[in-house]
Amino acid sequence: MTTSVHTGGCQCGAVRFRVEGALGDASVCHCRMCQKASGNFYLPLVSVRDAALSWTRGEPKRFRSSNHGHRGFCADCGTPLTYEAPDGVALTIAAFDDPAAIVPRIQWGIEAKLPYVDTIPGLPGEDTMADQDAASFLADLVSYQHPDHDTDEWPPEDRR
């Protein structure tokens, strides 16, 4: 029997997680609390209540966002990581190393959905390097973001 394993973590690498077992429902939440917690139009989440979640490096700091829930985030870089409620834990989909493998199946909180969200796919799109004003800035950009895989140590010694 093969056990499903998913890994992920924050942008700086101070907090990493491992999920063993089947992921639960994946969704997008438009409620105002999720908008604020993610600093975004909505928050994609996936339940891990039926799987084994372990923190393999560090652990999230938590903010009590309501009388029923906590939001976990990296205290170093601020990456949103969890929504924790009495019925279980959900992780932010973008925090996974392979977020494309987790497809939301439902939207919640649509009463707070921002009116322009559905028009975003129709906006013109360009590759990052197409912005000629930013090309010189981007040409020598070095990312200090943690890679999308587990590492023995982070940050590497040359970036401390």
Secondary structure, DSSP 8 states (H G I E B T S, - for coil): ----EEEEE-SSSS-EEEEES----EEEE-SHHHHHHHTSS-EEEEE-TTSEEEEEES--EEEE-SSS-EEEE-TTT--EEEEEETTEEEEEGGGBS-GGG----EEE-GGG--TTGGGGGGS----GGG-TTTHHHHHT----S--SS--SSSS-GGG-
